[in-house]
């Protein structure tokens, strides 16, 4: 009987080891599944936002008044930093009014406008922040 019980104990111990291996494998698969789902979500978000950058560049080009030249553009989420040079500070004001009237851009904020002498002319270097309007796709994917 003791020998029989020891045999059963060894079989149970072997089964426990096999089950622990299976549990470890399942945990690894669960983590891999979570990583794949997160990756799929990121790809889906990028595909959904792909047309937004086109609208951003197109709208900035349309709203840029004469005499304003961009030297830099940086986007963090929906917030866009626009750096540039204008012939005067009134041209920067015109840019801000046009951004405010845009359907794709909103909330313009001036961080800095500095007037500098460059040879015989004066230039206004500026930094303006704005937000890109994120429009939900109401058309069922057709744009």
C-alpha positions in Angstrom: 0.0 0.0 0.0 2.8 2.4 0.8 4.5 1.6 -2.5 1.2 2.2 -4.3 0.7 5.5 -2.5 4.2 6.6 -3.3 3.6 5.7 -7.0 0.4 7.8 -7.0 2.3 10.7 -5.3 5.0 10.6 -8.0 2.4 10.6 -10.7 0.6 13.6 -9.1 3.9 15.4 -8.7 4.7 14.8 -12.4 1.2 16.0 -13.4 1.7 19.1 -11.2 5.0 19.9 -13.0 3.3 19.5 -16.4 0.4 21.7 -15.3 2.9 24.4 -14.1 4.6 24.3 -17.5 1.2 24.7 -19.2 0.3 27.6 -16.9 3.7 29.3 -17.7 3.1 28.8 -21.4 -0.5 30.2 -21.1 0.8 33.3 -19.3 3.3 33.9 -22.0 0.6 33.5 -24.7 -1.6 36.0 -22.8 1.2 38.6 -22.7 1.9 38.0 -26.4 -1.8 38.4 -27.1 -2.0 41.7 -25.1 1.1 43.1 -27.0 -0.4 42.1 -30.4 -3.8 43.7 -29.5 -2.0 46.9 -28.4 0.0 46.9 -31.6 -3.2 46.4 -33.7 -4.8 49.4 -31.8 -1.9 51.6 -32.6 -1.9 50.7 -36.3 -5.6 51.2 -36.4 -5.3 54.7 -34.8 -2.5 55.6 -37.3 -4.5 54.5 -40.2 -7.5 56.5 -39.0 -5.4 59.6 -38.5 -3.6 59.4 -41.8 -5.7 62.0 -43.7 -5.4 64.4 -40.8 -1.8 65.3 -41.6 -2.8 66.0 -45.2 -5.5 68.4 -44.0 -3.1 70.0 -41.6 -0.5 70.8 -44.2 -3.1 71.8 -46.8 -4.9 74.1 -44.3 -1.6 75.7 -43.1 -0.6 76.5 -46.7 -4.1 77.9 -47.4 -4.2 80.1 -44.2 -0.6 81.5 -44.6 -0.9 85.2 -45.5 1.5 86.8 -47.9 4.7 87.9 -46.3 4.7 85.1 -43.7 7.3 82.3 -44.1 7.5 79.2 -42.0 10.8 77.9 -40.6 9.6 75.1 -38.5 6.5 73.0 -37.7 6.3 70.5 -34.8 3.2 68.5 -33.9 2.6 66.8 -30.5 -0.8 65.2 -30.5 -3.3 67.8 -31.7 -1.1 70.7 -30.7 1.1 72.2 -33.4 4.0 74.6 -32.9 4.5 76.9 -35.9 7.8 78.9 -36.2 8.4 81.5 -38.9 9.4 84.9 -40.1 6.9 87.6 -41.1 7.5 91.0 -42.8 5.7 92.6 -39.8 3.9 91.7 -36.7 0.6 92.6 -38.3 1.1 89.7 -40.7 1.4 87.4 -37.7 -1.9 88.9 -36.5 -3.4 88.1 -39.9 -2.1 84.5 -39.6 -3.8 84.1 -36.3 -7.1 85.5 -37.5 -7.0 83.1 -40.5 -6.2 80.2 -38.2 -9.2 81.2 -36.0 -11.5 81.2 -39.0 -10.3 77.8 -40.3 -12.4 74.6 -40.0 -9.3 72.4 -39.5 -7.3 74.7 -37.1 -8.3 76.4 -33.9 -7.1 78.1 -30.7 -4.1 80.1 -32.0 -1.8 81.3 -29.2 1.3 83.5 -29.7 4.3 82.5 -27.6 6.7 85.1 -29.0 7.0 87.8 -31.7 10.4 89.4 -31.9 11.1 92.2 -34.4 14.7 92.1 -35.7 16.6 94.3 -38.0 18.0 92.4 -41.0 20.0 94.7 -43.3 17.6 97.5 -44.4 14.5 95.6 -43.5 12.8 94.5 -40.3 11.4 91.0 -39.8 9.3 89.6 -37.1 10.3 86.1 -35.9 7.4 84.3 -34.3 6.2 81.1 -32.5 2.5 80.4 -32.6 0.8 77.4 -31.2 -2.5 76.0 -32.6 -4.6 73.0 -32.3 -5.6 70.7 -35.1 -9.3 69.9 -35.3 -9.8 66.1 -35.2 -12.9 65.3 -37.2 -14.6 62.0 -36.6 -15.2 60.0 -39.8 -19.0 60.4 -40.2 -18.9 59.3 -43.9 -18.2 55.6 -43.2 -14.6 55.7 -44.4 -15.1 57.7 -47.6 -13.2 61.0 -47.8 
